[in-house]
Structures are given as structure tokens and as C-alpha cells.
Amino acid sequence: MHDLLTRTEPALDLLGGDPSAPALVTPTGTVDYAELADRVRARRDELGDGRRLVFLAAANTVESIVTHVAALAAGHPVLLLPSGIDESALAGLADRYEPDVIARSEASALTIEHASRASGHRFHPELALLASTSGSTGSPKLVRLSRRNVRSNARSIADYLGLTPDDRAATTLPLGYCYGLSVVNSHLLAGASVLLTERSVVEPAFWDEFQELGATSFAGVPYTYELLETTDFAERDLPDLRYVTQAGGRLAPEKVRALAGLGRRRGFDVVVMYGQTEATARMAYLPPALAERAAGAIGLPIPGGSFRIDQTVGGGAPGEGELVYSGPNVMMGYAHDAADLERGPELDELRTGDLARRRDDGLFEITGRLSRFVKSFGLRIDLDDLERKLAADGLAVRTVAGGERLVAFVVHDRAIDPARDGVAAATGLPPHAFDVHAIAEFPRTANGKPDHAALRAHAELLARADAAPHTARGAAVDPASTSCDLRDLYAELLGRPDATEDDTFASLDGDSLNYVELALRLEERIGALPTDWPSRSIRDLAARRGPGVPAAPAPARAGSDARPGGSAKRGARTPRRRRFARLETSVVLRTVAILLIVATHADVIQLQGGAHLLLAVAGFNLARFRLSEPRALWRDARGAHGARSRRVRGLLRSASAVAVPAVLWIGGVALIAGTYDPATVALSNWMVPGADSWNEQWQFWFLEALIWSILGLAALFAIPGVGGLERRHPYAFAVAALVGALAVRYLVSGGVTAASPMRYALPAIAWLIALGWLVARSDTTVRRIVVTAITPVVVTGFFGDPVREAIVIGGVLLLVWVPSLPVPAFLAGAVGTVASASLFVYLTHWQVYPPIEEWSPPLAIVASFAVGIAAWWLWGRATGWFGSARRAVRARR
């Protein structure tokens, strides 16, 4: 052990390695135990004298580990929090517990703020660590853990994993999560080392570092292993990998067997573990030799612990009851406020709330959860068992109890009917006795587990929406009520039960399809929307509710299915008696631009420039939807790296949403009519050298420019540090992007005016995307004036056509200065539909209007929009069916 401690009772030393042995390893260097001890001593001085309550917003960095170890060594009770914790959640915890020190991990540095010089707290001598329950920093209830809890659990894990100084674990989990923390504590106590990384397991660079720096293990929750299925992990040569661990929720037995089989072939062990924060992380483990044969069991109690089954609780099958754990790692108790920090140990055993049985082979197996039951029509239904049965039939369903009513959720409308049939068959309930709803994705808690609480709240929201009478028009609405109302609206329209008032449209992965309807509904509730509303929090938008805007009606669930248990279909809104609606300018411009494009091509008018204007609008929306910083979500298992990875994935999804239908359509036309070359089908015609005039291969130049611009942005933001730079200097970054894109334009064009077909090639027109990006970042009057001055300068002369240039300039300036435009109320829905379908109208109209325009150009326009809107609708149906089918296949594996 290292002589870090004074001989005060509360001290806890976790450093068990030889001074010269490596303790912390990063891609840029190694910290041995001697240096770590020195840095811990220095950090103790920074934290202050006496015992102080330390809040540590920790990332997987050296400074976070140093601070954690120093706090324990000095006897300071420490609460570990995610590095990206919301300020409102942090403020709520601070108000309740009054921390003396707040330490934050920011990039490569750590900041320490002393809230007080002398702590007014009274701590129990054994109190060492505080932990959030269920990974939820929004809950004020904390778990109180003692020195004995932390040390005994770390030692027990080290013992059953057989840790030695040669072991090195990669930090695939956040330090602020009890599972991730237990990995660090157990390795340091055993004298092993930790590879600190913020990278995701889906990144090739993670595995390159893993192999290069000699990591021997990593830990994962079920979602981690779902991510691994999308990578080449199974084929990678990892000669140093000794074992992997899995906890944080149940991994399906077939996945455990598959992983264990891979490990047997590749030479690594799989250790499935079971635990709760209340037990300082771990209570049971499944010996690796039994992973394939006993997949589904939690295994044996950890060394020093024991289980018993209370068969008086649960009322299940013979031998089944509540699992009760005893051991030195059982928590002291809960803390609800600062006064509880003085309380001593209050528990002799931990009632887990899980139903379990002891198998004939002596292993323990979880069979359900006490709170995961619903009694309906006299039937007691185990919701976990129901989900497993449905999964075995290829149905991905999440279920909760809505009072005495069973409520099921699926992730697309097309899965509703199969889910309804499956629930009825598995439970014996009539279809009218339960509800089935479609949502965008299944919510997860901060530690990656299914978020049943969010689903229950969403079920209550949908029930209220069905039953609530409309609020009287003009009734007073306070900001808090409006904020909650808007959160419900976001949750309903985006299908995101996990939405919070601190979320934004961008953080909830909103897209151009639900953007239009949400903008319309928001405008009804709060008045004219600010240009940057997709990046503003729901709470902020609620505070902007304009004077004279009538109170919104209770959010009717859009178009509920007439059948009992039907799903929510989007589109229905409470009628409003008014002559005009205000639509966001970008929505109107999308509609006007596609009208100009089709009408010009059909020779009804000759007003070119609509497509180039659409590029600027696309850049404007990309900056708001995909380049705005989303809230850090731990469920991505990425820690601080999550923002970059999430942003890149969002950009790639945007590119694929355009590229996939485009390639399928153009490829189909090429096969049938032989019209297009392979480069055009691949949306790469702009790369073909030697083109000196316009031809039909250039018809999809707009899509090519849009897709390749998005891919270029994804590549740019995949570079570490670029996203952080853009977040710190968003306006300057956008200016630099425009300057760079203009430099390329002038270089390839050989001057101001670009000749055809160069004016349709990506290098000459990417600046329009950058211009829209700059408009989105022009958030002050001075910046709007600057971009207003820039726009005519960079546009004038590009086409050599004043009318065409005026259309682009006028549209861009509308984006700059006019957040919304009045539209006759009876046309608002049609404008929204055309805006949403504009991609498909553009894509298909090349084949629709030519045979019709010769005898009726107006009819050619109508037909183009009819076919485009129909294609848009059918594509939505097809992708929904495909997504459901893919999930069903994965569920069978």
C-alpha cells in the first residue's frame, strides 16, 4: 500500500500496486503508482482540510481518477456524477446536499470550485461514497456507501476475476456509473492498470489503442454488446484480451452463449455479473466455464456474500421468491438530503426487488421483478416474461403497467398489429384490455437499462391526451405548465418518452419529416418561433410564449386508431379558427423552391435558382439539426466522446436518408430505361472528368452536392477536437467554413462566374451549404448585418443571370431576417406536406413531367407533385416495414 493517508478513521487507500508498476495508461503516456501517489497527495491539498463533501463530475481521465482517489484517501465523502451532467440536475443535487467542493472534468483539465472554506456537514465516520440510484442523476435519493463497502467489493471482484498486476482494463464505461467505477477500484486495489479512453467500442481507433497499449479486458452493459455486433470485433486479432465482463442488465441467454462461444474460439473468458448500486456494484458472477451451459443464470454469490430466497414474497412458482443478499458490500442506507450523511449503517441485508430461484445445479437465476407485474382481468402477468416470449417470436416490445392496464410499446406503426396479436396470444387478454403504442425508440436509463419509468410516464401522457378536455382558449398558463405541455408535445410527436424539458429538437434526433409538424404545433402554442428553435431547450421555448397567444389545448394524441388498443397516428390537430398561420421561413422556402424547380422544368415559368436556394436552406437546417450539440447521453456508452460520435452518426443518417431512396430510384430507372450512367446512379457524376456541357447525367446534381457535403461534414467532425472547437466558436467556425468553401469555388471556377456544368459540381457550390450554416449561426443583429452584406457579394455574378441570383439572395435574406411567414390557414397543412416530400418530388419529377408537358404543362406540374408525394408516403411505409423486419430478425438471433 502507498503511504497516502493520515491515520484518521475515514481514510481509504485504493492504491495497491508496486510504485514502479503502471497504474493509468493513456494514448499519450503512462502514470505509474508512484507518480499517481504523488499526484493524489497534491490533489488532497487542493480539496481542503477536514472532511468535505465533494461532487466530482468525472470523465475517464487521469485527473478524474486522481481526484476520486484523493477524496477517498482524505476521507472526503464523494459523489461521482457524469461529466456531461445537466446544469439543472447538478443544481438540484447541490441545493439538497450542499457540496463543499465541486470538481469538473473539462476536456483534459479539471476545475475545482470551493463552495465553502469550512464544511458545515456532519459525516458518519464510515461514509466514503455516494452514488445515484439506477444511474439517474435526476433522482435526489443517493446510496450511502462505506469504506468497508467499497474496499470489500473491490477486493471480491479482484479475487473472482483473478486480477494480477499484468491485467489492464479499458474504460468502456463512465466513471460516474457504479459498474465503471468498480472496474477502476478493483484494478487499482489489485495493483493492475487501467487504460483510460473516451472512445466508443464501435470506433476502430478504440481497438487499435486497445491492442497497441496491451489492454486485457473490457466491461460492457447489454447495449455495449449490441454495439459490438455492428463492428468487426468478432474478426479482430486481440491476443492480449483475457476476459470480458457483462452487467448492468440482462443480456439475452442466446447472446451470452454466442459471446462465450466466440471467447472459447478466440481465447478469452466471458464473466456475466449481477449487481445493484445498493450493493456497491456486484453481488453475483457466473464462472466463465459455465457461461455457455448456464447462460441466463446470474451464477454464484461473490466471495464474502450470500443469497437467500424469501418465498413469502412474490407468490410465483414453487421455489421462487424475492432474492435477498447479505455481505460486507451492502450499503449503509439511502440519503435524501444532507442531514442523512450523518446516519450510520441501517441494513443487515439487501432486498433486491428481483424474483429468483435456485436451480438444481446450485446457480441462482432471476425470473422477474416485483414491480414488473400487472393484474388485469384477474390475471397476474409477469411483464418481463411476456417481453421474453414476444422476443422469441421476433417481436421487439416493451411493456409497463398503466394502473391495472397493460401498455405495450413498439418502435414503428407497422409493428402494432403483430404486437397486439402477440400480447393477446401470450396473455389470454382480449385486445380491448391493453394498449399498444408506437414510439421512435425504446428509452434507456443513464446506465443503459430499459427505462420503464419513462415508458410509464409516456403511457400516462397518452392516456391523459385521450381523456382530457380541451383547455379554454385564452386561459392563463404559467411557464412551468407550458414547459411541461411542450415536453409532452415533443414526446408525442417525436415518439421520445425520455424527452425532458432540457432537451432540444436536435438532441432528440428530430429530422426533416417531424420537423414540419412540430414547428406548426409549436407556433400554435407559443407564437412565432426563433430561427434557432431546434437547438433551444423546451424550457427556453416555453419561457418565450408570446403575449396574447392563447393557451394551447391539451395535446390530443394525433389521430388515435379507432380500434381499442390502437396506436397513435400523426397528423390530427385541433382546428383553429383563424385566417392565417405562421410557418417557419425555411419550410415555406422549401415549398416555394420545389415549386419553382418543377414549374421551370415544365416550361410554365422560367425562374431558375430554386435548387441552389434549397442548398442554402439545407445548410441552414443541417446547422440547426445535426451540428447543434446534443445533450450527452450515457446510453451511447461513449462518455465525453458521445457528443462527437452522436453528431457523426446523425450526419451519416441524414446522408443515408437522401442517398438510399435516390440510388434505388435512379438505379431502377437506369435498369429499365438505360437513361443513366453508373456514376449517376452512384451519385458521383460530378467526379467524372471531362464534362463540358449540361446533359441528363447532371439531373441529380442537387442530391449529389447535398449528400457529399454531409459526408464531408461527418468526416470533419469525426476528427477529435473539431467538434469542441466548433462548440466554443460556432460563428467563427461557420465563417471559416464559408471562406474555405469560397476559396475552392473560385479556384475551380477560375473566377466569379461558374460556367455550366461547373455551377452544378460540388466544389463550385458547396459554399451555398456553408452560407446557410453561417445564417443559422448569425444569432445577433450585428452578425445578421454581416451575413446580409456577404450574401449579395458572394452570389452576384455566380450564374451571370441577375434574376437567378436575385432568387437565391432574396431567399437567403428571408432566412436571415424573417423567422416565419404568414400562410393562409387552409394551406398550412399542404405547405408542410410539400416541404416534407420535396426530396421525392425532386427525385421523381424528371421521369414524370416530360411525357405530359407537351400537351399540358400545368398537369405535368400536378402529376410531378402527386407522384413525389406518393413516393414519399410509400417510402415511409417501406422503411417502417423494413425496420420492423430487421428488428424481428435480430430478436431471433
N, C-alpha and C positions, 0 to 999 in steps of 0.2 A: 504494500500500500504506500501511497505517497503522503508525506507529512504536510498535508494541506490544512489541517484543521487545528483549531484551538481545542481545548478539552471541554468545550461546552456540550451539554447534553443533546441539543437538537442537531448536531452536525452529522452529515452523511457524505462519505468519500466513495465515489464510484470508480476511481482510477486504480485498476488492478494490474496494469502492465509494467513490464521492465522499462526503466527510464529511456533506454535506447531503442525500444521497440516502437514501430509506427502505431499511432492512435487514430489520427484523422488523415485521410488521403483525399486530395482533390486533383483535378487535371493539371493544376498549376503548381502543386507541391505537396509535401508531407509534413505533418506535425507529429513528432514523437511524444511519448508520455512525459518526458522531462520538460519539453517546451510547453506542452499542454498544461502541466502543473504550474509552470511559471506564469502563464497567461491567466490561469484560474486565480492565482494569488493576486495578480494585478486587478482583475475584474472584481474580486471581493472588496478591494478598497474602493472601487468606483461605486459599488452598490450601497455602501454606507455601513455604519456601525450598528450594533444591536440587531434585533430581529425585525425585518421589514417585509411587508407583503409586496412581492414582485410580480408584475404582469409581464410576460415575455411573449411578444408576437414573433414566433420563431420560424425561420426558414431552415432548409437543410444546408447550413453554412457553418464554417468554423466558429464565427463569432457567436452564433446562437448556441452551439454546443458549449462553448466556453462559459457563456452566461448561465446556462442551465446548471452546469456542474458547479460553478462558483456559488450560485444561490443555495444549492443543497449543501455545499461544503461549509457555508457560513451560517446555516440554519435558517435561511430565509424561506418561508413558505412561498412557493412559486406556482403561478397559474400559466400553463402554456396554451397559447392561442395561435390560430393560423396567421401567417404573415400577412395575408390579404384580408384580414377581418374587417367587416364593415364598421365605419366610424360610429354608426348608431348603436350597433351591438356592443362595441367596446365601451361607449359612453354609458349604456345601460348597466353593464357589469361594474364599471368604475363607480357609478352612483351607489350601487348596492354594497360593494365590498371595500371601497376607498383604498386603492392601492397606494403604497408609499413610493414605488418606483415603477415606471412604465418603460420597458426596453422594446425597441422595434428593430427588426431586421429589414434594412432597406438596401437593395442591390447588394454590394459587397461590404457595406458598412453596417454598424449598429449604433443606434442613438439611444441614449439613456436620459430619461426625464425624471427628476426627483419631485414628486408631488408634495413631499414634506421632508423636513430635516430630521424630525424625531417622530417615530411611529407612535400613534395613539392606540394601536391594536394590542390585544392580549391574546397570545397564541398558546395552544396546548404544547407542552414540551415535545411531543412526538410528531406534531404536524409537519409534514415535509412538502407535500404536493397537493395541488388542487386540479381537478380535471372536469371538463364539461361532460355532462351525461349525453350519451348517444351521439357524440360528435356535434352537438348543437350548441353553438356559441350564443344562440338567441335565447336559450333557457337560463334563467337565473340560478337554477339549482346546480350546485357543484358537488363533486365527490371529494371527500377528505381522505387523503392517504398519508399514512405514517412512514417514518423512516424504515420501520420493520416491514411494512407492506412493500415498499419499493425495493429494498435490498433482497428480501426473501424471494420475490417474484423474479427479479433479475437473476439471482443465483439458481433458482429452479429451472428457468429457461436455459441458462448456460449448461446446466447439468444434463437435461434430457436431450439437448442438441449436441452435447459433447464438444462444446466450444473450446478452442485452443488459441494460443497467440497466432497461429497460422491462418485463422479464419478472418475473412474480410467481407462485411455485408454492405451491399449497395442500398442507399436510402431511397427506395421506391415509394415510400410513404412519408407524409408530413410529420415533422417532429411534434407538432401540436396534437396529434392523434395518438391515443394511448398505445395502439399497436406499433406505430412507427417509433414512439418513444421507447417502448420495451426492447426493440431491436438495438437501439443505441445503448441503453443502460446495460443490457446483458452482455454486449460485446465489450464495453469498457471495463465492466467488472471482471470479465474473464481474461482481460489483457489482450483481447483481439483488437481488430481495427475496423473502421467504418469508412467506406467510400462515399463521400458527400457529393450528391448531384441533384440538380433540379430538373434533369431531363426526364422525359417520359419513356416508358418501355417500348413505345411504338417508334421511337427515333433510332435509326441505325447508329447515330453517334453515341447513344447510350450504350449499346452493345460493344461498340469499338472501345469505349472507355472501360467498360466492364472487363473486357479481355485484356486490354493493354495494362490496366492497373491491378490486375490479379484479384478481382473480386471472386468470392467463393459461394455467395448466396444472395438471395433477394427475397423480400416478403411481398405478398400481394393479397388484396381482397378479391372477391369474385370478379369484380369489374376489371381488375388488373389482368386476370387471365382471359377475360373476354377480349380485351385489347390485344393480348398476345396472339390470339387466334388470327388477327388481321396482319400479322408480321411474319417474318421468316425465322422466328425463334426456333421452331422445330428442326430447321435445317442448319442452324448456326453451330459452328465448332467452338464450344466453350469448355476447354479442357480443365479449367480450374473450378468450374461450378460443382460444388459438393452437395448442396441441397437447396430446395426452395420451401418456403412456408406459406400456408394459406390460413387466414382467419378473417374476422370482420363480416361474417355472414356465411350462409350455407352455400357451398359450391355443389352443384348437382353431382350425384354419385358417378354418372357416366363421364363427366368431365374430370373428376378425380381419378377414375380408372385410366382415362386416356392420358392424363398428365403423368400418372405413376408409370404407365407403360412406356411412355417416352423417356422418363427418367431411368427406367431399368435398361433400356436400349442404349442410352447415352451416358450412363454412369453417374446420375445424381439421384438423391432421395427426395421424396415429397413428404412433408410433415404437415398434416392437417391439424389445426389447433382450434380450441374453443375458449372463449373468454368474454368478460364484460369489464367495462371501466371500473365497476364496483369491486372487482377482484384484481385490481392493478394490472389488468390485461388478460392473463392466461389462467385457465382452470383445468384444461384437459388437452391431451395431444394423442394423435393416432400414430403409433410406431410405424416408421416407413415400411417395414416388412409387411405390414397389414394393409397398406394403402389400397392395393388392388382388390384384395379379397374382402375387405371390410369397408369399402367406400360407402359413405353415408353415415357412419358412426363417428362420434366425437372422440372415442377411444378411452383412455385411462386418465385418472386424476394426475396432475403434475406432482412431482416429488414434494412431499410435505403436505399435500392436500387430500381431501376425501369427499366422496359423494354419498348422499342417501336420497331415496325417493320417497316422498311423502304421498302415499296413495290415498290419503283423505282429501287431497286437493286435486281437482281436475275431473274426476268421475269418468275416466276413459276406460280403455281396455284393461284386462287383468294385468297387474304388474306395472301399470303406468301411473304416473303421478308427477307432482312438481319436483324438479331437480333442485336439491339443496346442497350447497357447497360449504365446507369448512376448511380453514387453512390460515397460515400467518399472513396471507395477502388479502384477506377480506378487509374492506375499507373500515375506517373509523365510523363513518356515517355520512350524512349529507350536510351541506351548508346552504342555507337560504339567504343569509346576509352575514355581515362582518361579525356580529355577535356570536355566530356559531363557530368561529375559528378557535374559540377557547375551549370548546367541548371536547371531551375525551372519547375513547372508543366506546361504541354503543351496540356493537353486533358481535355475536359469537359465531354466526353462520350467515350465509347469504342465500336468500330465497331468490332463485334466478328468474322466476316467472316463466320458465320453459317447462314444458311437459316432456318427460323422458321415460325410458325403460332400460333395464339392464338385460342385455342379450344373453343367450345361452353360452356364448364364448367369453362372457365377462366384460365385454365392452359396453359402454353407455351410448345410447342413441337418442337424439332429440326427435320427438314425434309431433310437437306442436308448440303453440304459445298460448298461455292462459287468456291473454287479451285478444287472441285471434280466433274467436268463436262468435257465431251469431245463431240465435234461436228464432226460427221462422216457421210458421205453420206447425209448431210443435216439434220441429226437427232441430237438433243441435248439430250445427255444421262447422266442421274444422276448416277454416279458410286456407291454412297452409296446405292441408291435404288436398283440398279442392284445386288449388293452383298447380300442385304436382300432377294431379290426374289430368288436368287440362293440358299441361305442358307435354305429358306423354302422348296426347292426341294431336300434338302440333299446334296448340293454341297458346299464345303468349297473353296471359290475362293476369291482372292484379285485382284482388278483392278486398273489400273492407265492409265493416258493419256500419250501416247508417241507421242508428237506433236498433230496431228489430228487423230492419230490412237489409238484405244483401245487396251490395252495389259492386258491380264489376266494371273494370276499365280495360280498354284495348287501345292500340295506337293508330287505328285507322277505321274509318266508317265501314270499309268492306269486311272488317273482322267482327262487326257487331252481330250479324246473324249467326255465323258459326259459333261465336262465344255464347250467345243466348241459347242455342241448341245444346252446346256442350254443358253449360251450367245446369240446364233443366235435366239433362240425362244423368249427370253425376250426382245431383242432389235430390231429384224427385220433386223439386218445386215446380209449380206451374209458372209459365212465363210472366204472368202479371205480378208475381210475388217478388220480383227482383228487377233491378235496373242495370242496363248496360250502356256505358258512355264511351265515346272516342276522345282521346286526348293526343297531344303532339308527341309526348314521350313519357315514359314512366319516371317519376321523380325519385331521386336518391337523397339520402341524408349526407351530411358532410363526410362521413366515413364510408360512403359507397353502398350502404344498405338500402333496401326498398323503403321509401318514405311513406309509410302507411298513414302517418298523421296528416301529411299534405293531401293525400287522397281522400281521407275522411272529411277534411275541411272543404275540398272541392265538391264532394258529394253533397255536403250541406249547402254550399253555394248554389248548385244546380237545383236542389230541392226548393230553396228559397225563391230562385228565379221563376220556377214553375208556379209557386203558390202566391207570391207577393203581389198585392195590388199596386197599380201604378201610383207613384208619388204625385201629389197635386202639383200642377205647373205653378212655378213661382214660389214654392215653399222655400224657406230659408234652409240652407245647407252649410254646415260648418266644414272647415278644411279637412278635419280628421275624417268626417263622414265621406266627403268627396274622395279623399285619398283611398279609403277602403273600397269605395264604389268603383274607382278606376282600377284598382288592383284586381277586383273581381272581373272587370271587363277584359283586362289583359289575359287573365287566367282562362276566361271563357273563350275568347276569340283565338288566342294562340294555343289553346289546349295545354296550358302550363300550370298545373296545380301548385307547383313550387314557387310561383311568382310572389315576390314581396314588394312592398312599397318603395324599396330602394333599388328595384330592378329598372331596366330600361328596355325599350323595344329591341335594341341591339343586343343587350345581354341575354335576352330571352330567345335569341336566334330568329327574330322576325324576318320575314322575307317579303319580296315584292307582291306576293299573292295576298297575304293577310294584311299587308301594309295599307292598302287602299281602304278596306273596310274599317280597319281600326282607326285610320285617320278620320273617316267620316263620322264614326261613332264618338270619337273624342271631341271633334268640332261641335257636335250636338250638345255635349256635356259641359265643355269649358270655354267655348268660343274659339276665336282664331288661334291656330297653333303656331308656336315659334318654329323657325326654319329647322332648328336643331332638335326638334322634339324627340326623334328616335334615340338620341343619346342622353336625354334628360330623364331623371328618375320619375317614377309615378308620383311620388310625394311632391316633387317640384312642380309637375304639371297640375296637380290638384290645387296647389297654392296659387296658381295663375288664373283660376276660374274668374272670368271677367264679370264686372258688374252688369246686372240686367240679364245675365244668362240664366234661363230657368233651370230649376232643379231637374236633374235627369230622372226619368222613370226608373224604377227598379229594373235591373238588367234582365229582360226576358231572354231566356235561353233561346238562341236563334233557331227557329223552325223545328221544334221538338217533333219527333216522329209520332204519328197518331197512335201507333200500337203501344200497349203497355210495355214499359221497359225499353222504349225506343231511344235512339241516340239523338244527340244534338246535331242538327244540320245548320250550317251557317247561311246567313243571308237575310233573315227576317228582322225587321226593326219596327219599333213603334212609330206609326205615322205621325208626322209633324205638319201642322197646317201653316205653312209659310211658302212664300213665292220663290225665294232664293235660298240655296245652300252655299256655303263657302267650302270649296275644295282646295286642298293644298296645291300650290302652283306647279310643283313637279308632276302631280297627277294630271292636271289639265294639259301641261305641255306634252306629256307622253301621248295623250289622246289627240291633240292638235297635230303633233308631228307625224303620227302614223296616218292621220287623215291626209295631210299634205303629201306624204310619200305615195300613198295609193292613188290619190286623185291626180297627181302629176304623172305617174306612170301610166295611168289610164287615159291621159291626154284630155282630162276635163279642165285642168288648170296647168299652169307652168310656174310653180313656186317651189324651187328646189332649196335644199338646205335642211329639211326636216330630219334626215338621218344624222347629219353632223350635229345638229342640236341635240338629238337623242343621246349621242355620245357624251356631251357635256352633262346632260341630265343623269346619265348612268354614272359618271364620275362623282357627281353631287350625291347620289344615293349610296354609292359604294363607301364614300367617306363617312356617311351617317350610319349605314347599316353594318358594314364589315370592317371599317377602320377605326370605329369607336371602341374604346377599351371596355370589354365586358367585365362584369363582376367575376372575381376569381371564384371558381367552383372547384371544391376539392374532389367532387365525384369524378373529375377527369384524371385523378391520380397524378397531377402534374405539379403541385405546389406552385411556386412563383413562376415556373415555366408555363403554367397553364394558360396565361393570357396570350403568349406568343403562339402556342400550339393551337389554341382555340381560334385565334384570329386567322391563322393559316388554313385551318380546316374550314372555317366559314367562307374564306375566299375560294377555296377549291370546290366547295359545294355550289357556290354561285356560278363558277365556271362550268361545272358539270350540268347544272340546271339549264344552261343555254346550249352547251355542246352536244349533249346526248340526243335531245329531240332533233337538233339541227342535222347532225350526222345521219340519223336514221331517215329523216325526210329526204335530204339531198341524196343520200345513198340509194334510197328507194327509187327516186326519180331517175338517177343515173342508170340503175339496172333496167328500168322499164323503157325509158326513152333514149338512153345513151347521151344525155344532154351535157353532163358534167364530167370533168376530168377527175382522176383520183385525188389530186391536190385540192380541188374544190371540195370534194366530199370530206377530206380531212381538215377542212377549214384552214388551209395553208396556201391558198392561191397567191397570197401576197409575197410568199417566199420564192415563187417561181421566177427566175430571171428572164429578162429579155422582152417583157410585155411592153408595148409602146402605144397601145390604144385600148379603149374600152371594148370588152366582149362579154358574153354571158357568164364566163367564168368569174367575173367580178361582181356578180349579182349579190353575193353574200358578204361583201367586204365589211359591212357594218358588224355582222356577227363575228367575223374573224378578228376585227380590231378589238371588239369588246372582250372576247374570250382570251386572246393573247395578252391584253392589258391586265386582266385579272390574274392570269397565271404569272405574269411578270411581278405583280404586286405580292403574290403569295411567295414567290422566290425571294423577293426583297425582305419581306417581314419574317421569313424563316431564319434570317441571319441574326444571331444573338446580338442584342443591343440596339438593333434598328427600331424595334417596337418601343423600347424605353425612350429612345431619342425622340421619336415622333410624339409620344405622350407628353414629354416635357416641353416640346416646342412644336405644337401642331401646326400653327400658322406658318412659321419659318420653314418647316419641313415641306408643307404644301407649296410654298413659294419656290423652294429649291427643286421640287419635282417639276413644276411648270417650267422653270428656267432650263432644266436638263432636257425636258421633252422638246422645248422650242429649239434648243441648240441642235438636237437631232433632226428636227424638221427642216431647219434652214440648211443643214449640211446635205441632206438627201435631196432636197428640192432645188438646191443651187440658187436660192434667192427667196423672195417673199411669196411669189405666186407658185403654186404647185400645179404642174401640168397633169392632165388625165393620162394614165390612170394612177399616177403617183399620189394624187389627192385622196385616193381610197386605200392606200397602203399604210400599214400600221406605223412605220417610222415617221411618216409625214402627218399622221392625225392623232397620235397618242396624246399630244398636247391638249386636245379637247377634253379627254378624261381628266388630265391634270388641272385644267381650268375649272371644271365642275368641282373637283376636290377642293381647290382654293376657295371657290364660292362658299362651300359648306363650312370652311374654317374661318370665313370672314365674319366674325361674331361681334364686331364693334363698328360704329359709324365710320371711323377713320379707315378701317380695313375694307369696308364696303366701298368707300370712295376710291380707295386704291385699286380694287379689282374692277370697279366701274371704269376707271381710266385705262386700265390694262386691256380690257376686253376689246374695245374697237381697234386698239393698236395691233393686237396680235391676230385679229380676224380679218381686218381690212386688207385686201389685196390677195388673200389666200386663194380665192376662187377666180378673181378677176371678174366678178359678177356682183355689182352692188346690191341687187335685190336679194340674192342668196346670202350674202354676207349680212345684210340687214336682218334677215330672219334669225340667223344664229345670234347676232348681237342682241337683238330685241329679246329673244328667249332667255339668254343668259342674264341680262339685266333684270328681267322679271324675277328670276331666281334670287338675284341679289337683294332686291328691294321689296318684293311683294310676297309675303308668306302664303297668302291664299287669295283665291279669285272667286267672285260670285258666279254661280251657275244656276239656271232655273231648276227648282227643286225636283221637278218631274224628270229632269235629265241626269240628275246626280248619279243614280244607280247605273245608268247606261254609260256615263263617262268613266265610272270606276271599273266597269266590266271591260270596256275597250282598252283602258290603261293596263289592266292586268293581262289581257290577251294580246297586247301589242307585239310581243315577240313572235307569236304564232301567226299573227296576221302578216307580219313582215316576211316570215319564213315561207308561208304558203302562197302568198298573193302572186308570186312570179309564175306559178302554174295556173292560176285562176283567171286573172283578168285578160291575158292575151286573146283567147278564143272568143271572148264576149265583147271586148271594147270596140270591135269593128262595127257592130250593129247597135250597141247600146252602152256607151261609156259609163253612164250613171249606174246601170245594172251591174257592170263589171266591178264598180266600187262596192256596191251592196253585196255582191257574191263574194268578193275578197274578204270582207269583214265577216260574213256569215260562216265561210269555211274556216277562217282563222279562229274565230270564237269557238266553233265546234271542235276544232283540233285541240285548242287549249283545254276545253272541258273533257274531251276524251283522254288527253294525256294525263290530266289529274286523276281520272278514274283508273287508267292503266298503271300509273306509278303507285297508286294506293294498293291495287291488287298485287302488284309485284312485291311491294314491301311486305304485305301480309304473308305472301307465299314464302318469301325468303326467311322471315322470322319463324314461320312454321317449320321449314326445313332445319333451321338451326336448333329449334327446340327439340327436334327428334334425335339430334346427334348426342 
